[in-house]
Structures are given as structure tokens and as C-alpha cells.
Amino acid sequence: MKALFFTFALLVALVNSAAAQMNDWRAERAVSSAPPAEMIDNLTRQMANKLHLNEGQYVQLRAVNEIKLTAIEEIEWQYTDVIKRNAKLNELEGQYEAECSRILTPTQLSLYHSEFLHDAKPSNVSSKENGVG
């Protein structure tokens, strides 16, 4: 009976110790995972200037940008494998574009694709480069 009691007490102590360590980890991640407000504001302001957003669109897009930048930092921290990280970032970009298409007008969305996504797409390679033969 004593052995059972001491085993149970040891188990409870280990569980409490692990829970305390997880709380420390969560507290540490909560502070460092949020992107700086200046970065969110700069990105949203740049988009507002190029896309001619109204005030409601600005507020909605700022919230979406904050979520996107936070998710990017989380993905980069969580995934060390480049293939998985790129897959998650591509998935996030698809979700972001879907949210932008919900917020922006068709004209603004066209401007967004021409202004902000032209760098993300690979450039065309000359037909003589990387060819066989």
C-alpha cells in the first residue's frame, strides 16, 4: 500500500512539473510570436496607398495582415523541414488571397495581383536556358 501511495505521489509531482514547464513555454511563445505593430501598419498602409482602400477595408485588411504575419512567424518557427514549411506558407497565402478577395473590390483585387504578387511568381525562363541538348 505504501509503494502504491509513493508511486502515485511521484506521478503527481512529475505531472505538475511538466505542466509548469509547459506554462513557461506558452508564456515565452506568446510574447515573441506577435509581429511588431509597425510592421503590420506599414504593410497595411502600403496596400492602402496602392489599392486606394476605404476606412472599413483598411481596418479589415489590417486584421487579416496581422493574422497572416503571425501565422508566418509561427510556421517558420514550427517547421524545420523546408518542403513542409513551403507547403504551409503556400496554403496560408491561398487563405490570405481568399480573405483579400472577400474584402477588396474586383478592381482593387486586380491591382493587388499586379502590384503585390508579381514578385512572388517565377519569371519566365528563356527557351535556350536549362534545355537538353
N, C-alpha and C positions, 0 to 999 in steps of 0.2 A: 504494500500500500504506500509506503514511504517512497519507494522508487517511482511509482506512478505519479505521485504528487510532485516530486522533484523534476521529473521529466516534463510534466505539464507546466510547471513554473519556468523551466528553462525555455520551453517553446514560446510561452507568452512573452518572455523577455526578448527573445530573438525577433518575434513579430513586431514588438514595439520599437525595437532598434531599427528594423528595416523601414517601418512606417515613418519614423523620424528622419531617416536619411532621404526618403522619397520626398518628404515635405521640403527639406532643404533644397533638393534638386529642382522641385517645381518653383520654389521662390526664386531661385537663381535664374531659371529659364524665363520666368515671367518678366523680369526686369530687362533682360538682354534681347528678348525676341521681338520687341516692338521697334519698328523703324523710327528714325527721328522724324518729328513733325515737320521740320524744314524740308526734308526730302519729299514727303507726301505733298506738302504745299507747293513746292517748286514744280513737281511733276504735274499736278493738277492745274497750276497757274499757266504752265507752258501749254497744256492741252486747251485750256480756256482761251488763251490768246490765239492759238492757231485755228481752233474749231468754232470760235465765237459762241461760247456757251452762255445760256441764261443762268440766273442765280440758282434756280432749282436743279438744273443739270449739274452745275458746279458742286453743289452740296452732295448730290447723289454720286457723282464721279469721284469726289474726294473720299467718300466712304469706301467705294469699290477699290480705289487705288491703295488705300490703307490696308484693306484685306489682302490685295494682291502682293504688296511689298512684304507684309508679314508672312504670308504663305511662302514666298520665295526664300526668305531667310530660314524659315522652318525646314523647307525641302533641302536647301543646301546644307543645313546642319544635320539633318536626319539621314540623308542618303549619301554614302561614300562611293557607291558604285555609279560610274558616270552614265551608264546606259539607263539605269533606273531613275537617276536624277533628271536626265534629259526627258525621259518619258513623262515623269510627274510635272516637270516645268511646261512641257507641251500641252499636257492636259489642263494645267492651270491657265495657260494662255488661251486655250479654247473657251474655258469658262469665262475668262475676262472679256473676250471678244463678244460672247453671248450677252453678258451684262451691258457692255457698251452699246450693243445693237438695241437693247431694251431702252437705254437712256437717250441715245443720240437720235437725231433725225436722219433720214436717208442721205441728205446732202452732207451732214456732219460726219456720218459714218464713212462716206466716200473720201472725204478729206482725211479722216483718221487713217484709212488704209493707205492713202498715197503719202501722207506725211510721216506717220509713225511706224508703219510696217515695211517700208521699202528697204530698211537696213536689215530686217530680220530674214528676208528671203535671199537665198543664194543667188549670186549673179550668174548670168549665162556664160558658159564656157565656150570658147571658140571651138569650132568643129575640128580643128587641126590639133588641139591640145588633148592629151590623155587618150589619144586614139591608138588603135592597134595597127602596127604595120609600118 
